[in-house]
Amino acid sequence: MHVTPSLLAWAVERSRLEQAQIAAAFPRFADWLDDQARPTISELEKFAKLTRTPLGYLFLEEPPEESVPIRDFRTWGNLGVERPSPDLLDTLYDCQMRQAWYHDHALAMGFESLKFVGSVTAGTSPDAVAAAIRQALGLDSRERARWNQPANAWRWLVDAAESLGVLVMVSGVVGLNTHRKLDPGEFRGFALVDPLAPVIFVNGADSKPSKAPHVFTLIHELAHIWAGDSGVSGTDFSTRHGDADEVWANRVAAEVLVPASELTATWSDASATELQRLRKIFCVSTLAILNQALDCGLLSWDVYQRTYASEWSRVAGALQTAEATGGGNFHHTQPYRVSKRFAKALVSDTLEGRTLYTDSYALLGVRKHSVFERFAETVMA
């Protein structure tokens, strides 16, 4: 089969696979690039599957322009992120599909539009927005004191956000494919604004062994929902600069979770011991605490940079150590992957005959009716 060599090179670059992986799977790949040999249709199909490229793309005359279908807030070290990976795109499309279903469901059920969606702008005072979010969630210092650890904070905040009408989805892989792990270096989460079905997706690969990064990302994306801004997030804390709206959302999230007045009152220094103590109090990552301390004027920029670099190395090491852990029981984790609110609505609609079982399987990512039945029992229990 004739394939334009530039399309083969584009597919490999897009997939973010190592050249060694491609060469091992296709020994003649270098010859394909030099147009000295051509792949068979069988080889091309395998190549498309390995690189996660739609087969039809490989027959185009030149590589297509792919972009994130929503606003891109991401910056890393002051640099914008270039081409989105197929993993990010497929995750976005899955969430948009679920959002579209829930939007129609909400209309059919006569749900009212959610007043907080788009109720502010990214120019509104972060303190004022943080106060509004805390009030809506029912979050105060007494409630936070009961969390005790990030995992408890995560569960409470997910339930609180979903009680407001937000669909919270979290996963570290594309669909149910454990071989397609999401890269927290590419994105940490995204928000999909809708007056009836706002969606927050949190990259689950950014959490092990702690839920602390989840907690901050959830509230960060909730700030974007409040401002009515759909977008992919990924700004880090290592720089003072970045997308203005992303910096704003960081400040809102920090004030929701680590109020400046409370941090200032309990702040001692930026030692490792103190950061761990504060982490237990506020149930967010030490990196988020450091960033809030900087914004509060408790740290100089030079001290912040040194301390941040040290903490980042420690956190990255812990994340690598935790990568080998399992994914848990499907029937208990899948409601969180697709949103418990969404899952319950979809199961109810399906069992009552308003949604086809085949459509329900596709939205949940299951193939067998027996799996759906057991999942339905868990969700409706």
N, C-alpha and C positions, 0 to 999 in steps of 0.2 A: 504494500500500500504506500502511495506517495503521501508524505507528510512534510510540510514546510519545516526545515530544521529549527527555525526560530520559534516555532510553536512548541517543539519538544523541549527546547531550552527554557521557554517561558513556563511550561507545565512543571518542570523540575524546580525552578525558582519559586513558583507559586506555592508548591507543596512544602517547601522548607526542608526537604529531605537532603541528606548528605549525598554527595556525588558517589561515594563508595557504595551506598545502598543501591543506587540506580545501576552502577556498573556490575554489582554482584547479581542483581536480578536480570540484567540484560547485557551480556558480555559484548554485544555488537553495538551498544548505544553510541560509542564514539564514532563509529562508522555511519550511524544514522545522522548524527549531527553534521558530519562532513559530506553527507549526501552520497556516500560511497556504497551504502546498502539501504534497504528498505525493510521496515517491520512487516510481518504478516498481520492479518486482521486479528488473529488470536493474540499475538504479542502486543498489538496496539490496545486491545481490550484490557490485557493485564497491566499494561503501562498506565492506562487511564485509571484503573482501580487503585494501583499503588500510589499514584500521584494525586488521587482524589479529584480528577479532572473529568468533567462531562465529556463523553466520547465525541460528541458532535463538535466540540471546540477544536479538536485536533484536525478537523478537515477544513478549518477556515484558512483564508489566505494569510492572515496576520493575527497576532494575539488580540483578544478582545480587551477592552478597558473595563476592569472590575473595580467597583468602589463600594464602600459601606453604604447601605441604603438609608442610613440615618446620619445625623451629624457626628463628626469624629472629634471628640474632645482630647484624644490621647496625645500626650507628649512625654518623652522619656529623656531626661538630661537635656531639655530645651530643644529636642529634635522631634519632629512629627513622625508618626509611624506611616510607612509607605503602603505597600500592597497588603490588603487583608488576607489572612490565610483562609483556605477552604473550611477549616474547622470553625472559625469565627463566623463566616458567612452562613454555613449550614445551621449553626446554633441560632443565629439571628432569624433565619427563615422559619425554623421550627417554632420559635417563640411568637413570631408574627402570625403564624398559622393558628396557634392556640389563642392568641389575643383576638383574632378575627372571629373565631368561634364564640368566645366568651362575650364579645361585644354584641353579637346577634342574640345570644342567649339572654343577656341583660335587657336588650330591647324587648324581646318576647315576654320577659317576666315583668316588664314595666318598671325596671330600676331607674332611679333618678340619677342625673349626672352628679359626679363627685365635685363638690364646690372647691375643694382645696387644689384640684388639678389646674395649674396655670394661674393660681391666685396671687402670685407675686412675680417679680422679675429678678434676674441675676444682679440687678442694681439695688435691690432692697437690702436693708441692713441685715447682715448675717445673724446678728443677735436677735432681731425681731422675728426672723424666719425660724430660728432655732426655738424660740419661745413658743411659736405657733405649733411647730412639730411636736415638741414635748407635750404641750397641752392636748393635742389631738391623740397622741399615743397613750396619754395617761402616765407619762414618765416623770418621776420626781426622785429626789435623792433617797427617799425611804424605799421606793421600789428598787432602785439600783442597788441598794445595800443588800437586798434579798437575793440578788443574782449570784454573788459569791465567786463566779467564774465565767469566762467568756461563753462557754457552751450554754449555760443557763440564760445569759443575756441574749444570745442568738435566738434561742427558742422563743423567749418572751417577745422579742422585737418582731420576729416573723409573724407570730400570732397577732400582735397588736397592729402591724401594718396590714395584714390580711383582713382584720376586722374592720379596717377603714375602707376596704374595697380594692386594695392593691394585690395583684397576683405576684407573689414572690417565688421565683424559680431559682434553684441552685444546683449546679452540676459541675463536675470536673472533667467530663468527657462529652463527646458529641453523641447525643441520643443515648443509646445503651452500649455503644461500641467502646469497650475499655482500651482498645488499641489506638483510639483517637483522643488522646488526652489534650485538654485545653491548656494553653500556655499562659500563665499569669504574667509573663513578660510581654505578652501582646495586649492583653486587656484584663481588667479586674471585674468589670461588670458593665451593664448598659441599662438604660431606661427607655421604655416605649410608652409615650404619652397617649392617653385616650381618656375621654371624659367618663366612660363607662367601664373600661377595662385597662387601667394603667398596669404596666408590667415592669418588674424589676428582676433582672437576671444577675446573679452573683456567680463569678467563676469559682467553683469549689476547689479547684487545684491550688488556690491561693490561701488555703486555710490550715493545712496539716502542719503540725499536730494540734494546733489551736484553732478555735473559731474566732479569735480576736480580729483578724483581717476581715472576716465576713461581716462582723458587727459594724465596722466603720464603712465598708463598701455599701451595705444596705442603706444606712442613713444618708450617705453621700448621694446615692441614686434617688432616694426619697426627696432630697433637696431639688434634684433636677425635675422630678415629677411636680413638685410644688411650683417650680418656675415654668412648667409647661414645655420643657426642653427634652426631646428625645435625643439620645446620643450614647456613644461608646466611651467609657471612661478608662483612664490608665495613667493619669499624671502621678508621678512619684513625689516624695517629700525631699528629695536630695537637692532641689533647686528652688530658688525664689521666684522663678518665672514659670510660664506655662499659659495655657488657654485661660483667659480671664474668668469665664463661667465655671471652669473646672476648679480654679483656685477658690472661687466663691463657694462652690459646693463643698469643698474641703473645709472651709471655715465654718459653714453651717453645721456640718457633721461633727466637727470638733467641739463646737459650742453645745450641741445637743448632748453629746456623750461625755465630754470633759469640760464642763463649764469653767470659764476663765476664773471666776471668783473662787470656786472650790479648789481648782488646781493651785492658784496663788496662795490660798490659805494653808495648804498642806505641803507645798513644795519645799524641798530641802536642797537637793543638788541633783546632778545628772549621773551619779554613780550607778553602776549596774544593779546594786542592791536596792537603791531607791527607785529605780525604774521598774523593777519587779514588784516592789511594794505598791507603786501607783497603778501598775497594770492590774493588780488584784482589786484595787479600789474601783477603778473605772471600767474594767473588763474590755479594754481595747489594747491594741498592740503598743509596744514601747515606742515604735516609730511614730505612731499617731500622737502619743504623749509628748514626745520630743518636739514635734511640729507645733503643737499647741503651746508648749513652753516657750518656743521661739516667738510665736505671735504675741504671747503675753509679755514679752520682754524679760523673761526669766533666764534666757540664755543669749550670749552673744553669737553672732554668725559663725565666728571661728570655732568656738566651743561646740556649737551645734554640728558643724560639718565633721569634726573629729569624732564626736560621740555617735552621730548618725552612721558614719562609715563602720564603726566598731559594731554597733547593733545590727546593721544590715548584714554583716558577715556572719554574725551569730544566728540570725533568723534564717538566712539562706542555708546555712549548714543544717539547721533543724528541719527545714523543709525537705532537703535532699534525703535526710535520714528517714523521714516519714513516708517517702514516695512508695515504698514497697507494701504499705498497708492495704488491706482489702477494701472492697466497696460496700460491704454491709448487705443486709437482706433486701432484695428487690422490692418486696411488698411494703416495707417500712420506709425505704429511701425514695421510691418513685414519686410518692405524693409531694415530697419536697422538691424533686427535680422539676415537676410540672406545675407546682403550686397546689397546696392542699385545697384552696378555695376552688380552683379550676377543676381539680380531680373530682371533688364531691359533686359539683354542678354537672360535669360531663357524665359521670356514672349515673346520677339520678335521671338525667335526660335520656340516657340510653335505655335504662331499665323501664322507663315510662313510655318508650317508643317514639320519642321525638327526634332522636339521633340514631342513625344506622350503626349497627355494631361495627361494620367495616370502617366507618369514619372514626368511630371511637378508638378502634385499634390503632389506626394511623396517628391520631392525636396523642395517644399514650405511648406509642412506640412498642406495642406488643403484637404478637402474631396469632397466638393460640387463645381460643375461647376460655379454656380452663385457667389460663393465666389471668385473663380479664376478670373472671368470676372471683378468683381468690383476691385479686387486687380490690374489686368492688366490696368484698366483705370487710377488708381492712379499712378502706376509706369510709365506709358507712357505719362502721362499728361505733 
